[in-house]
Amino acid sequence: MFEIKSFSIPLAAFRLAEEQACAGYLVARKAMVRLAARMASISQLVRENPTRADYSAALAHVRGLHGDAVERTRLAWQRWNRAQVRSDAFWAATNQTTANQAAAPDAVAA
C-alpha cells in the first residue's frame, strides 16, 4: 500500500511553485527575444532610411519596451532561482531528518 510521507505534500507545493516560476521566466524570456528581434529589424530600417522620423520614433519606443522586457526577465529569473533554492533547501532538510532518524536505531542498538 502506498504511504504518503508527511514531507511530500509541502515538497510538492515547493516544486509546483518552482515550475510556475520557471514558466514565468520562459514567458518573459520569449517576449524579450521577440522584442530584440523587432528592435533589430526597426534598427535596420532606421539605418537604411535615416531621415524617416517615424522609424526613429518606433525604434525609441521598441528600445523602451525591450528594456522593460529585459528587466522582467531578470526579475523572473530571480523568482525562479529563489523558488529553486527554497525547494532544494526543504528537500535537503527532509532528507537530513530522514537520514538522522534512520541512523538513530543503530545508535541505540550499539
Contacts in CASP RR format, 6 or more apart in sequence:
PFRMAT RR
TARGET T0000
AUTHOR 0000-0000-0000
METHOD contacts of the structure
MODEL  1
MFEIKSFSIPLAAFRLAEEQACAGYLVARKAMVRLAARMASISQLVRENP
TRADYSAALAHVRGLHGDAVERTRLAWQRWNRAQVRSDAFWAATNQTTAN
QAAAPDAVAA
7 90 0 8 1.000
7 94 0 8 1.000
7 97 0 8 1.000
10 90 0 8 1.000
11 87 0 8 1.000
11 90 0 8 1.000
11 91 0 8 1.000
11 94 0 8 1.000
14 83 0 8 1.000
14 86 0 8 1.000
14 87 0 8 1.000
14 90 0 8 1.000
14 91 0 8 1.000
15 87 0 8 1.000
17 83 0 8 1.000
17 86 0 8 1.000
17 87 0 8 1.000
18 80 0 8 1.000
18 83 0 8 1.000
18 84 0 8 1.000
18 86 0 8 1.000
18 87 0 8 1.000
20 83 0 8 1.000
21 76 0 8 1.000
21 79 0 8 1.000
21 80 0 8 1.000
21 82 0 8 1.000
21 83 0 8 1.000
21 84 0 8 1.000
22 80 0 8 1.000
22 83 0 8 1.000
24 76 0 8 1.000
24 79 0 8 1.000
24 80 0 8 1.000
25 73 0 8 1.000
25 76 0 8 1.000
25 77 0 8 1.000
25 79 0 8 1.000
25 80 0 8 1.000
27 76 0 8 1.000
28 69 0 8 1.000
28 72 0 8 1.000
28 73 0 8 1.000
28 75 0 8 1.000
28 76 0 8 1.000
29 73 0 8 1.000
29 76 0 8 1.000
31 69 0 8 1.000
31 72 0 8 1.000
31 73 0 8 1.000
32 66 0 8 1.000
32 69 0 8 1.000
32 70 0 8 1.000
32 72 0 8 1.000
32 73 0 8 1.000
35 62 0 8 1.000
35 65 0 8 1.000
35 66 0 8 1.000
35 67 0 8 1.000
35 69 0 8 1.000
36 66 0 8 1.000
38 62 0 8 1.000
38 66 0 8 1.000
39 59 0 8 1.000
39 62 0 8 1.000
39 63 0 8 1.000
39 66 0 8 1.000
42 55 0 8 1.000
42 58 0 8 1.000
42 59 0 8 1.000
42 62 0 8 1.000
43 59 0 8 1.000
45 52 0 8 1.000
45 55 0 8 1.000
45 59 0 8 1.000
46 52 0 8 1.000
46 55 0 8 1.000
46 56 0 8 1.000
46 59 0 8 1.000
49 55 0 8 1.000
END
